[in-house]
């Protein structure tokens, strides 16, 4: 059994680089028998569209050094020992601390990251050098207990309707689980706070139209059996798995861009490390046109300002933010005043 293999990968000043992959026969997904080599080869097969999603974006790596059955961790700083050709950019976290974070620029970087046990790539919605001004508005549709992917599809169609009325084009993809992600290319003219407010306004409008299907409630006890539009995924340093990322599921599922017509017909479990290269060859990258047009969020910000509900809670690890309500679970808040 080979202890390592060397892959020649596009990149570098001479047009190619050699990347060493250790323990290629290591089984990463026991249920399917999928090896580290197969994960690396998958990423080589989808390198072009994946780089379209990652290039020049600060990217967090979700690493599984012991395979999918082990404990993963998020690598927000460039790992020590990275090759000199792996590029970075500096980001600032909500705490005010800074870090040099991986910034993918070529296929060899993706292969190197996969060799390090990376399954998911989690890019920020910014591109260097403007790392404080998002160029991507993201909506995460997260089915709650009692709901599933088909419910998320129904809510996504309402989201598409709202975006269409605003003259905005959204691009959906499967999350690799039961959820759906929708991305909009926006002009990098607003900060993270404004873009998050735009996502809140968008989510509230979807919720208003289908309150029995969708919710923006931050507290789980208030969500019920509805699809949660997770507005806090738009907060600084909150990311979602990129298109074409392998997810840490027993089946080695993949987050795949699809057209709106395909969304209602696909089964997300059918997209995995073994099947997606053929899907890409047959259907292409549904996100490819995204960079052709950028949109503004002015109307969404007007909606937010006109809504007397105002600000919503941030994630619990955030510093207290301006205008934010108390981070107290509603049932506990009621109990404390009784």
Secondary structure, 3 states (H helix, E strand, C coil): CCCEEEEEEECCCCCEEEEEEECCCCEEECCCCEEHHHHHHHHHHCHHHHHHHHCCCEEEEEECCCCCCCCCEEECCCCCCCCCCCCEEEEECCCCCEEEEEECCCHHHHHHHHHCCEEEEEECCCECCECCCCCEEEEEEEECCCCCHHHHHHHHHHHHHHHHHCCCCCEEEECCCCCEEEEEEECCCCCHHHHHHHHHHHHHHHHHHCCCCEECCCCHHHCCCCEEECHHHHCCCCCCCCCCCECCCCCCEECCECCHHHHCCCCHHHCECCCHHHHHHHHCCCCHHHHHCCECCHHHHHHHHHCCCCCCCCCCCCCCCCCCCCCCCHHHHHHHHC
